[in-house]
Amino acid sequence: GLDVLPSEYKKAIFIRFMLPLILRANQQIWEQRQQIIDAKSSENKIVMKKIAKIYKIDKSFTKSDVTYDWADKYVLPIPTSLALAQAAIESGWGTSRFSIQGNALFGQWSWSPQSGIKPLEASNSQAVVRSFPNLQSSVNSYMKNLNTHHAYTEFRALRNSYIKKGKWPDGIEL
């Protein structure tokens, strides 16, 4: 098993496995962003509403400028280094019980007991670590969480401030 491998090999395997998942999730976000740009120019409100629903954005779509404004703030990739570092920390380089049993790479919590794995110690008896059908779903959910949850408003504002200055932020900066 993996437990007999030296730690540098475990880390290399983890990185090699995770990079394509992170890049694929970010590519999907770029594609959604492009769909919004295309939909803005053609006034396609159906596409706008579909993507807004994915991102849990409740907006009136009477003006494409409004839609584009939220896309600028929410429909953006997560720096690869940040996603990789968080996955490594939260999953113990993919060796945690949650990552092995539930494809949970980022330790996302849920308060719906049937949606995850019960931790040995939790401050709330309903709290579980959300599990996923596959690792890609875990990565996609993590990115959506950073792009939508109110707890990451500051993260998004900082990311946007770098972009407005013409600089793509890296994981350490964020």
Phi, psi and omega in degrees: 000179181294335184293346178268351179283145173299150186300326180295329176288319178301317180294318179296319178296316180301311181297316181297325180281321185282323184308311179298325180294316180293315180297320179296316180296318179293324177298320178297320178295317178300320180295320177297320179298317178295321177300322179293317179298315179296319181293328179296315183290333180259003182057038180275095184286337180296313179297316180302313182295321180299313181289322177300322179295318177303318183269006178058039179257119180259099183230153171279131185258039179282335180233129181293335179297322178298315180297316181296325178300315180288328177299321179299330183267327190250325186265075181221145178295163176258133179308132183305317182297323179293312179299317181295315180296316180294320178298317180298314182292310186292330184253004184058048183058037177083011184255357183291157177301320182293321180287323181287314184276333187227015181052029183265098184272340189242005178061038179287132182272154174219153178248023176245100189310327182284353184264006182194198184249130181286127175287158178295323177229122177220143181288341180236128184294340178273348186289135174223160171271121185299135177254163187225154180292335179202170183292325179299320178298323178295315179296314180300317181295319178301313182293319177297320178300311179296328183275350185230325189290141182299335180295342183250023178301316180296319177303311182295320180296317179295315178302315181294325179295323176294315183297319179298332177273003179081020181236131176277123183286147175260175185299322182293318180297323182274000000 
